[in-house]
Amino acid sequence: MVTFVDSNKAEHGVEPICRQIQIAPSSYYEYKARERAPDRLSDRIKRDMRLELDIQRVWKDNFRVYGARKVWRQLLREGMGVARCTVERLMKKLGMQGVRRGKKCWTTLSGDLLDRLTDKVSRQFVAIQPNQLWVADITFVATWMGFVYVAFITDVFARYIVG
């Protein structure tokens, strides 16, 4: 909003623009005063600016792999009392994130090029006697050795795994 007021104040003036976009002119003038004099910034903003430098330093010193939890722990070890949520907020603002372990597992190939099986029961999963309707599903389970795929066949009437 401030950039909009700045770009149009020569033509219309600050107060009429502020009235139209429903902000107080004093808010605009206070923002501009803070741009000129950083000592007028709030204590939280000043602290955040100092913390951003420390967070960037810790993150870069550790090969840009630390996430918010490890950066927060390192800052605590260095004697800086800071909340973990503050570190998370500032890292998100700075566009920094840790490296995630493991490989991404793709289980579904989406697209219209694949042949889809027809829905033979019209999404009506109701049976009035055992062994009248079976449904199947496949899923994967992460193990220490990798992913294991598991298929289930369930009797709809008894809600029992039959295979």
MDTraj code that builds the backbone (N, CA, C; nanometers):
import mdtraj as md
import numpy as np

residues = "MET VAL THR PHE VAL ASP SER ASN LYS ALA GLU HIS GLY VAL GLU PRO ILE CYS ARG GLN ILE GLN ILE ALA PRO SER SER TYR TYR GLU TYR LYS ALA ARG GLU ARG ALA PRO ASP ARG LEU SER ASP ARG ILE LYS ARG ASP MET ARG LEU GLU LEU ASP ILE GLN ARG VAL TRP LYS ASP ASN PHE ARG VAL TYR GLY ALA ARG LYS VAL TRP ARG GLN LEU LEU ARG GLU GLY MET GLY VAL ALA ARG CYS THR VAL GLU ARG LEU MET LYS LYS LEU GLY MET GLN GLY VAL ARG ARG GLY LYS LYS CYS TRP THR THR LEU SER GLY ASP LEU LEU ASP ARG LEU THR ASP LYS VAL SER ARG GLN PHE VAL ALA ILE GLN PRO ASN GLN LEU TRP VAL ALA ASP ILE THR PHE VAL ALA THR TRP MET GLY PHE VAL TYR VAL ALA PHE ILE THR ASP VAL PHE ALA ARG TYR ILE VAL GLY".split()
xyz = np.array([
    [0.0814, -0.1185, 0.0000],
    [0.0000, 0.0000, 0.0000],
    [0.0862, 0.1255, 0.0000],
    [0.1995, 0.1179, 0.0687],
    [0.2873, 0.2342, 0.0756],
    [0.3427, 0.2671, -0.0625],
    [0.3809, 0.1654, -0.1381],
    [0.4329, 0.1918, -0.2727],
    [0.3237, 0.2496, -0.3628],
    [0.1984, 0.2067, -0.3431],
    [0.0872, 0.2626, -0.4203],
    [0.0682, 0.4105, -0.3868],
    [0.0724, 0.4419, -0.2564],
    [0.0576, 0.5816, -0.2156],
    [0.1734, 0.6635, -0.2700],
    [0.2955, 0.6099, -0.2626],
    [0.4128, 0.6820, -0.3126],
    [0.4010, 0.7117, -0.4628],
    [0.3502, 0.6149, -0.5369],
    [0.3446, 0.6340, -0.6826],
    [0.2328, 0.7289, -0.7258],
    [0.1329, 0.7505, -0.6399],
    [0.0188, 0.8336, -0.6789],
    [0.0016, 0.9607, -0.5964],
    [0.0888, 0.9858, -0.4987],
    [0.0672, 1.1005, -0.4103],
    [0.0894, 1.2337, -0.4804],
    [0.1710, 1.2389, -0.5838],
    [0.1935, 1.3651, -0.6553],
    [0.0664, 1.4108, -0.7268],
    [-0.0115, 1.3150, -0.7739],
    [-0.1319, 1.3488, -0.8493],
    [-0.2540, 1.3732, -0.7595],
    [-0.2674, 1.2908, -0.6521],
    [-0.3897, 1.2969, -0.5714],
    [-0.3672, 1.3437, -0.4279],
    [-0.2465, 1.3309, -0.3753],
    [-0.2206, 1.3634, -0.2354],
    [-0.2321, 1.2397, -0.1488],
    [-0.1677, 1.2450, -0.0325],
    [-0.1620, 1.1282, 0.0549],
    [-0.2973, 1.1012, 0.1215],
    [-0.3592, 1.2040, 0.1805],
    [-0.4820, 1.1833, 0.2572],
    [-0.5972, 1.1284, 0.1730],
    [-0.6246, 1.1805, 0.0525],
    [-0.7345, 1.1218, -0.0260],
    [-0.7097, 0.9761, -0.0656],
    [-0.5851, 0.9435, -0.0954],
    [-0.5539, 0.8034, -0.1307],
    [-0.5753, 0.7142, -0.0097],
    [-0.5269, 0.7586, 0.1072],
    [-0.5430, 0.6789, 0.2297],
    [-0.6906, 0.6598, 0.2631],
    [-0.7726, 0.7618, 0.2391],
    [-0.9157, 0.7512, 0.2645],
    [-0.9768, 0.6447, 0.1735],
    [-0.9330, 0.6400, 0.0478],
    [-0.9889, 0.5435, -0.0475],
    [-0.9469, 0.3997, -0.0169],
    [-0.8222, 0.3808, 0.0223],
    [-0.7759, 0.2433, 0.0513],
    [-0.7928, 0.2081, 0.1983],
    [-0.8551, 0.2971, 0.2739],
    [-0.8951, 0.2751, 0.4128],
    [-0.7777, 0.2426, 0.5047],
    [-0.6760, 0.3281, 0.5003],
    [-0.5710, 0.3235, 0.6015],
    [-0.5551, 0.4646, 0.6574],
    [-0.5070, 0.4721, 0.7794],
    [-0.4877, 0.6026, 0.8418],
    [-0.3643, 0.6696, 0.7818],
    [-0.3714, 0.7978, 0.7494],
    [-0.2531, 0.8674, 0.6974],
    [-0.1360, 0.8633, 0.7956],
    [-0.1674, 0.8587, 0.9250],
    [-0.0591, 0.8523, 1.0239],
    [0.0204, 0.7225, 1.0109],
    [-0.0458, 0.6137, 0.9694],
    [0.0254, 0.4868, 0.9476],
    [0.1244, 0.5006, 0.8327],
    [0.0819, 0.5667, 0.7264],
    [0.1709, 0.5883, 0.6126],
    [0.2907, 0.6726, 0.6556],
    [0.2649, 0.7834, 0.7259],
    [0.3742, 0.8722, 0.7668],
    [0.4685, 0.8038, 0.8658],
    [0.4151, 0.7191, 0.9539],
    [0.4995, 0.6462, 1.0492],
    [0.5896, 0.5477, 0.9753],
    [0.5349, 0.4795, 0.8742],
    [0.6150, 0.3862, 0.7947],
    [0.7296, 0.4593, 0.7261],
    [0.6991, 0.5733, 0.6682],
    [0.8043, 0.6507, 0.5999],
    [0.9080, 0.7016, 0.6993],
    [0.8677, 0.7400, 0.8194],
    [0.9619, 0.7850, 0.9218],
    [1.0533, 0.6704, 0.9648],
    [0.9985, 0.5505, 0.9734],
    [1.0805, 0.4343, 1.0105],
    [1.1793, 0.3994, 0.9004],
    [1.1434, 0.4235, 0.7756],
    [1.2386, 0.4019, 0.6659],
    [1.3578, 0.4955, 0.6786],
    [1.3306, 0.6194, 0.7177],
    [1.4386, 0.7193, 0.7303],
    [1.5212, 0.6996, 0.8567],
    [1.4568, 0.6563, 0.9673],
    [1.5262, 0.6430, 1.0956],
    [1.5012, 0.5034, 1.1521],
    [1.5935, 0.4091, 1.1303],
    [1.5736, 0.2724, 1.1785],
    [1.5634, 0.2612, 1.3306],
    [1.6090, 0.3636, 1.4057],
    [1.5977, 0.3561, 1.5508],
    [1.4520, 0.3671, 1.5969],
    [1.3605, 0.4052, 1.5094],
    [1.2185, 0.4127, 1.5427],
    [1.1474, 0.2789, 1.5257],
    [1.2185, 0.1769, 1.4751],
    [1.1582, 0.0455, 1.4582],
    [1.1239, -0.0147, 1.5932],
    [1.0293, -0.1057, 1.5950],
    [0.9905, -0.1713, 1.7199],
    [1.1026, -0.2639, 1.7673],
    [1.0989, -0.2953, 1.8964],
    [1.2015, -0.3828, 1.9536],
    [1.2026, -0.5200, 1.8869],
    [1.0840, -0.5723, 1.8530],
    [1.0777, -0.7030, 1.7885],
    [1.1448, -0.7001, 1.6518],
    [1.1211, -0.5968, 1.5750],
    [1.1823, -0.5882, 1.4423],
    [1.3334, -0.5748, 1.4549],
    [1.3797, -0.4961, 1.5516],
    [1.5250, -0.4821, 1.5721],
    [1.5868, -0.6155, 1.6108],
    [1.5200, -0.6883, 1.7019],
    [1.5719, -0.8187, 1.7450],
    [1.5698, -0.9178, 1.6284],
    [1.4627, -0.9161, 1.5496],
    [1.4542, -1.0046, 1.4338],
    [1.5675, -0.9778, 1.3351],
    [1.6030, -0.8525, 1.3162],
    [1.7114, -0.8188, 1.2230],
    [1.8443, -0.8750, 1.2728],
    [1.8671, -0.8678, 1.4049],
    [1.9906, -0.9263, 1.4603],
    [1.9881, -1.0785, 1.4505],
    [1.8711, -1.1383, 1.4814],
    [1.8595, -1.2839, 1.4754],
    [1.8745, -1.3365, 1.3336],
    [1.8266, -1.2624, 1.2360],
    [1.8397, -1.3061, 1.0968],
    [1.9861, -1.3237, 1.0591],
    [2.0707, -1.2332, 1.1056],
    [2.2143, -1.2457, 1.0767],
    [2.2729, -1.3702, 1.1423],
    [2.2342, -1.3962, 1.2692],
    [2.2848, -1.5145, 1.3394],
    [2.2321, -1.6432, 1.2758],
    [2.1057, -1.6432, 1.2368],
    [2.0474, -1.7620, 1.1732],
    [2.1183, -1.7902, 1.0410],
    [2.1410, -1.6863, 0.9621],
    [2.2117, -1.7055, 0.8350],
    [2.3529, -1.7572, 0.8584],
    [2.4203, -1.7057, 0.9604],
    [2.5564, -1.7495, 0.9902],
    [2.5587, -1.8975, 1.0275],
    [2.4700, -1.9385, 1.1193],
    [2.4664, -2.0788, 1.1630],
    [2.4314, -2.1689, 1.0450],
    [2.3344, -2.1284, 0.9649],
    [2.2913, -2.2091, 0.8519],
    [2.4032, -2.2261, 0.7499],
    [2.4752, -2.1171, 0.7208],
    [2.5848, -2.1241, 0.6231],
    [2.7049, -2.1997, 0.6783],
    [2.7351, -2.1832, 0.8081],
    [2.8475, -2.2548, 0.8686],
    [2.8262, -2.4054, 0.8683],
    [2.7028, -2.4487, 0.8618],
    [2.6715, -2.5909, 0.8631],
    [2.6254, -2.6393, 0.7266],
    [2.6879, -2.5851, 0.6233],
    [2.6724, -2.6310, 0.4853],
    [2.5289, -2.6224, 0.4336],
    [2.4502, -2.5312, 0.4898],
    [2.3133, -2.5057, 0.4455],
    [2.2245, -2.6292, 0.4533],
    [2.2519, -2.7175, 0.5482],
    [2.1700, -2.8374, 0.5636],
    [2.0862, -2.8344, 0.6911],
    [2.1172, -2.7467, 0.7855],
    [2.0426, -2.7416, 0.9110],
    [1.9014, -2.6889, 0.8879],
    [1.8056, -2.7525, 0.9533],
    [1.6692, -2.7031, 0.9551],
    [1.6484, -2.6142, 1.0763],
    [1.5249, -2.5738, 1.0980],
    [1.4950, -2.4802, 1.2066],
    [1.5305, -2.5385, 1.3425],
    [1.5047, -2.6678, 1.3627],
    [1.5317, -2.7284, 1.4936],
    [1.6800, -2.7259, 1.5257],
    [1.7655, -2.7617, 1.4307],
    [1.9096, -2.7641, 1.4574],
    [1.9674, -2.6238, 1.4670],
    [1.9176, -2.5308, 1.3870],
    [1.9631, -2.3916, 1.3985],
    [1.9258, -2.3382, 1.5362],
    [1.8037, -2.3654, 1.5801],
    [1.7567, -2.3210, 1.7119],
    [1.8436, -2.3789, 1.8230],
    [1.8746, -2.5087, 1.8140],
    [1.9598, -2.5717, 1.9166],
    [2.0992, -2.5085, 1.9191],
    [2.1552, -2.4793, 1.8021],
    [2.2877, -2.4171, 1.7962],
    [2.2838, -2.2780, 1.8580],
    [2.1794, -2.2027, 1.8315],
    [2.1671, -2.0692, 1.8914],
    [2.1557, -2.0783, 2.0429],
    [2.0838, -2.1790, 2.0937],
    [2.0757, -2.1984, 2.2385],
    [2.2125, -2.2334, 2.2964],
    [2.2900, -2.3173, 2.2263],
    [2.4249, -2.3525, 2.2729],
    [2.5147, -2.2295, 2.2785],
    [2.4900, -2.1339, 2.1886],
    [2.5701, -2.0120, 2.1857],
    [2.5207, -1.9075, 2.2853],
    [2.4171, -1.9428, 2.3619],
    [2.3692, -1.8537, 2.4666],
    [2.2635, -1.7545, 2.4242],
    [2.2055, -1.7737, 2.3069],
    [2.1003, -1.6827, 2.2615],
    [1.9650, -1.7431, 2.2962],
    [1.8920, -1.6788, 2.3823],
    [1.7599, -1.7260, 2.4202],
    [1.6586, -1.6862, 2.3143],
    [1.6161, -1.7816, 2.2363],
    [1.5222, -1.7538, 2.1275],
    [1.4265, -1.8720, 2.1181],
    [1.3027, -1.8436, 2.0845],
    [1.2026, -1.9485, 2.0707],
    [1.2188, -2.0199, 1.9366],
    [1.1854, -2.1468, 1.9369],
    [1.1972, -2.2255, 1.8134],
    [1.1045, -2.1709, 1.7048],
    [0.9845, -2.1279, 1.7447],
    [0.8903, -2.0762, 1.6451],
    [0.9434, -1.9478, 1.5816],
    [1.0220, -1.8719, 1.6560],
    [1.0822, -1.7509, 1.6003],
    [1.1844, -1.7876, 1.4932],
    [1.2650, -1.8886, 1.5219],
    [1.3633, -1.9349, 1.4236],
    [1.2921, -1.9869, 1.2996],
    [1.1850, -2.0636, 1.3190],
    [1.1085, -2.1150, 1.2051],
    [1.0524, -2.0009, 1.1213],
    [0.9947, -1.9010, 1.1872],
    [0.9352, -1.7874, 1.1161],
    [1.0393, -1.7109, 1.0364],
    [1.1547, -1.6850, 1.0980],
    [1.2585, -1.6077, 1.0299],
    [1.3232, -1.6869, 0.9170],
    [1.3420, -1.8185, 0.9368],
    [1.3983, -1.9007, 0.8288],
    [1.3026, -1.9058, 0.7103],
    [1.1735, -1.9137, 0.7379],
    [1.0758, -1.9134, 0.6297],
    [1.0787, -1.7797, 0.5569],
    [1.0886, -1.6707, 0.6321],
    [1.0944, -1.5374, 0.5720],
    [1.2176, -1.5235, 0.4832],
    [1.3302, -1.5808, 0.5266],
    [1.4546, -1.5713, 0.4516],
    [1.4643, -1.6746, 0.3390],
    [1.3688, -1.7664, 0.3331],
    [1.3694, -1.8687, 0.2280],
    [1.4715, -1.9783, 0.2534],
    [1.5028, -2.0020, 0.3792],
    [1.6010, -2.1049, 0.4136],
    [1.5281, -2.2264, 0.4691],
    [1.5776, -2.3448, 0.4332],
    [1.5240, -2.4679, 0.4890],
    [1.6328, -2.5727, 0.4916],
    [1.6142, -2.6698, 0.5780],
    [1.7110, -2.7767, 0.5896],
    [1.6936, -2.8795, 0.4802],
    [1.7889, -2.9694, 0.4738],
    [1.7840, -3.0777, 0.3764],
    [1.7069, -3.1930, 0.4382],
    [1.6187, -3.2539, 0.3599],
    [1.5401, -3.3668, 0.4087],
    [1.6096, -3.4961, 0.3713],
    [1.6047, -3.5913, 0.4645],
    [1.6664, -3.7214, 0.4394],
    [1.5734, -3.8108, 0.3591],
    [1.6323, -3.9100, 0.2991],
    [1.5545, -4.0113, 0.2296],
    [1.5209, -3.9726, 0.0872],
    [1.4720, -4.0711, 0.0152],
    [1.4325, -4.0492, -0.1230],
    [1.2821, -4.0322, -0.1305],
    [1.2392, -3.9619, -0.2299],
    [1.0967, -3.9455, -0.2516],
    [1.0454, -4.0719, -0.3193],
    [0.9342, -4.1207, -0.2716],
    [0.8757, -4.2427, -0.3267],
    [0.7522, -4.2050, -0.4075],
    [0.7554, -4.2323, -0.5363],
    [0.6413, -4.2047, -0.6225],
    [0.5598, -4.3318, -0.6327],
    [0.4354, -4.3251, -0.5865],
    [0.3517, -4.4445, -0.5872],
    [0.2438, -4.4394, -0.6927],
    [0.2172, -4.3217, -0.7481],
    [0.1081, -4.3083, -0.8431],
    [0.1563, -4.2322, -0.9650],
    [0.1239, -4.2832, -1.0797],
    [0.1484, -4.2113, -1.2037],
    [0.0165, -4.1503, -1.2462],
    [0.0073, -4.0198, -1.2379],
    [-0.1186, -3.9555, -1.2723],
    [-0.1188, -3.9175, -1.4193],
    [-0.2332, -3.9025, -1.4718],
    [-0.2466, -3.8612, -1.6114],
    [-0.3563, -3.9387, -1.6802],
    [-0.3987, -3.8877, -1.7930],
    [-0.5068, -3.9510, -1.8672],
    [-0.4565, -4.0552, -1.9654],
    [-0.3257, -4.0717, -1.9755],
    [-0.2703, -4.1675, -2.0708],
    [-0.2818, -4.3115, -2.0217],
    [-0.3014, -4.3285, -1.8906],
    [-0.3083, -4.4634, -1.8357],
    [-0.4483, -4.5210, -1.8501],
    [-0.4548, -4.6502, -1.8729],
    [-0.5840, -4.7175, -1.8789],
    [-0.6379, -4.7328, -1.7372],
    [-0.7599, -4.6947, -1.7178],
    [-0.8239, -4.7052, -1.5875],
    [-0.9233, -4.8214, -1.5913],
    [-0.9274, -4.8969, -1.4823],
    [-1.0254, -5.0033, -1.4719],
    [-1.1631, -4.9423, -1.4506],
    [-1.2640, -5.0065, -1.5047],
    [-1.3995, -4.9545, -1.4897],
    [-1.4509, -4.9844, -1.3496],
    [-1.5408, -4.8999, -1.3018],
    [-1.6016, -4.9170, -1.1703],
    [-1.7215, -5.0092, -1.1855],
    [-1.7054, -5.1339, -1.1491],
    [-1.8082, -5.2346, -1.1734],
    [-1.9202, -5.2322, -1.0709],
    [-1.9022, -5.1614, -0.9576],
    [-2.0070, -5.1570, -0.8544],
    [-2.0630, -5.0166, -0.8367],
    [-2.0260, -4.9216, -0.9204],
    [-2.0748, -4.7832, -0.9156],
    [-2.0592, -4.7219, -0.7770],
    [-1.9478, -4.7485, -0.7131],
    [-1.9130, -4.6937, -0.5817],
    [-2.0118, -4.7343, -0.4727],
    [-2.0883, -4.8406, -0.4951],
    [-2.1824, -4.8908, -0.3947],
    [-2.1183, -5.0117, -0.3268],
    [-2.0491, -4.9897, -0.2182],
    [-1.9764, -5.0956, -0.1498],
    [-2.0662, -5.1574, -0.0425],
    [-2.1704, -5.2245, -0.0885],
    [-2.2674, -5.2864, 0.0004],
    [-2.2869, -5.4307, -0.0444],
    [-2.2876, -5.5219, 0.0513],
    [-2.3128, -5.6628, 0.0213],
    [-2.4106, -5.7169, 0.1253],
    [-2.5009, -5.8069, 0.0840],
    [-2.6005, -5.8614, 0.1765],
    [-2.5642, -6.0008, 0.2257],
    [-2.4560, -6.0572, 0.1726],
    [-2.4102, -6.1883, 0.2178],
    [-2.2590, -6.1976, 0.1987],
    [-2.1930, -6.2880, 0.2707],
    [-2.0480, -6.3027, 0.2558],
    [-2.0105, -6.3477, 0.1142],
    [-1.8919, -6.3115, 0.0726],
    [-1.8340, -6.3481, -0.0569],
    [-1.9152, -6.2972, -0.1763],
    [-1.9991, -6.1991, -0.1554],
    [-2.0738, -6.1411, -0.2660],
    [-1.9918, -6.0338, -0.3368],
    [-1.9145, -5.9557, -0.2583],
    [-1.8353, -5.8466, -0.3163],
    [-1.7021, -5.8378, -0.2436],
    [-1.5972, -5.8486, -0.3215],
    [-1.4631, -5.8289, -0.2690],
    [-1.4054, -5.7021, -0.3316],
    [-1.3272, -5.6283, -0.2535],
    [-1.2570, -5.5114, -0.3054],
    [-1.1089, -5.5282, -0.2740],
    [-1.0269, -5.4624, -0.3546],
    [-0.8824, -5.4758, -0.3382],
    [-0.8183, -5.3383, -0.3268],
    [-0.7056, -5.3345, -0.2592],
    [-0.6290, -5.2114, -0.2460],
    [-0.4815, -5.2484, -0.2390],
    [-0.3983, -5.1544, -0.2759],
    [-0.2537, -5.1738, -0.2682],
    [-0.1947, -5.0518, -0.1986],
    [-0.0970, -5.0762, -0.1154],
    [-0.0300, -4.9674, -0.0451],
    [0.1166, -5.0029, -0.0296],
    [0.1930, -4.9120, 0.0280],
    [0.3337, -4.9409, 0.0518],
    [0.3679, -4.9107, 0.1960],
    [0.4676, -4.9821, 0.2445],
    [0.5132, -4.9676, 0.3826],
    [0.6628, -4.9440, 0.3780],
    [0.7093, -4.8408, 0.4486],
    [0.8523, -4.8126, 0.4534],
    [0.9192, -4.9070, 0.5528],
    [1.0290, -4.9692, 0.5109],
    [1.1076, -5.0551, 0.5992],
    [1.2517, -5.0072, 0.5959],
    [1.3369, -5.0680, 0.6760],
    [1.4786, -5.0298, 0.6773],
    [1.5459, -5.0607, 0.5445],
    [1.4949, -5.1581, 0.4736],
    [1.5559, -5.1990, 0.3471],
    [1.4952, -5.1277, 0.2265],
    [1.3914, -5.0499, 0.2471],
    [1.3246, -4.9823, 0.1375],
    [1.1747, -4.9953, 0.1525],
    [1.1025, -4.9807, 0.0427],
    [0.9576, -4.9889, 0.0473],
    [0.9111, -5.1284, 0.0094],
    [0.8082, -5.1745, 0.0791],
    [0.7443, -5.3021, 0.0507],
    [0.6014, -5.2712, 0.0102],
    [0.5578, -5.3283, -0.1006],
    [0.4221, -5.3067, -0.1473],
    [0.3335, -5.4197, -0.0965],
    [0.2163, -5.3831, -0.0465],
    [0.1245, -5.4796, 0.0125],
    [-0.0113, -5.4627, -0.0542],
    [-0.0713, -5.5751, -0.0961],
    [-0.2046, -5.5733, -0.1563],
    [-0.3008, -5.6461, -0.0633],
    [-0.4228, -5.5955, -0.0527],
    [-0.5251, -5.6544, 0.0329],
    [-0.6497, -5.6812, -0.0496],
    [-0.7148, -5.7933, -0.0196],
    [-0.8472, -5.8214, -0.0752],
    [-0.9396, -5.8354, 0.0445],
    [-1.0464, -5.7575, 0.0448],
    [-1.1357, -5.7504, 0.1598],
    [-1.2768, -5.7890, 0.1189],
    [-1.3417, -5.8698, 0.2018],
    [-1.4824, -5.9016, 0.1820],
    [-1.5635, -5.7843, 0.2361],
    [-1.6473, -5.7235, 0.1514],
    [-1.7220, -5.6039, 0.1901],
    [-1.8239, -5.6353, 0.2993],
    [-1.8888, -5.7529, 0.2939],
    [-1.9905, -5.7875, 0.3923],
    [-1.9299, -5.8013, 0.5309],
    [-1.8258, -5.8819, 0.5439],
    [-1.7660, -5.9097, 0.6752],
    [-1.6592, -5.8082, 0.7129],
    [-1.6158, -5.7278, 0.6167],
    [-1.5050, -5.6334, 0.6399],
    [-1.3840, -5.7084, 0.6962],
    [-1.3542, -5.8180, 0.6300],
    [-1.2487, -5.9082, 0.6723],
    [-1.1520, -5.9275, 0.5565],
    [-1.0241, -5.9273, 0.5853],
    [-0.9246, -5.9484, 0.4802],
    [-0.9219, -6.0954, 0.4447],
    [-0.9515, -6.1247, 0.3188],
    [-0.9557, -6.2633, 0.2741],
    [-0.8324, -6.3018, 0.1936],
    [-0.7515, -6.2051, 0.1584],
    [-0.6328, -6.2384, 0.0819],
    [-0.5366, -6.1231, 0.0712],
])
top = md.Topology()
chain = top.add_chain()
for i, resn in enumerate(residues, 1):
    res = top.add_residue(resn, chain, resSeq=i)
    for name in ("N", "CA", "C"):
        top.add_atom(name, md.element.get_by_symbol(name[0]), res)
traj = md.Trajectory(xyz[None], top)
